[in-house]
Amino acid sequence: MIVDHHNPDCGTSRNALNIIRAFGSQPVFIDDLTGRLDRCAAAGVAGGGRPDPC
């Protein structure tokens, strides 16, 4: 699973999204402007998708 902290106003973020889609993946979006992760969710992302310790 690919999690994308996407900022639609950022050209680099849009380019990264296009690359991910070009490889046939559809990422889970977190709006970088409003969607903040709590500590447990951030630990899960940082851990490469392994179950978080919370």
Steps between C-alpha positions, in 0.01 A plus 500: 500500500628844408401792721537840337507816710378705208502876465296578187657849480854355473637408158742244645215332686291485181797357304559233765133406484520466121805272531324281757195470273719429195627190679143380546452582867225701658629655822305575813484879523556713805447867426826653616329832567232367735553128564743475787592157632479417867803341667384142449418546132834672439680211667323257268603696191857543621518130579442406137143392556579267789244501778549803718585462869192690622 
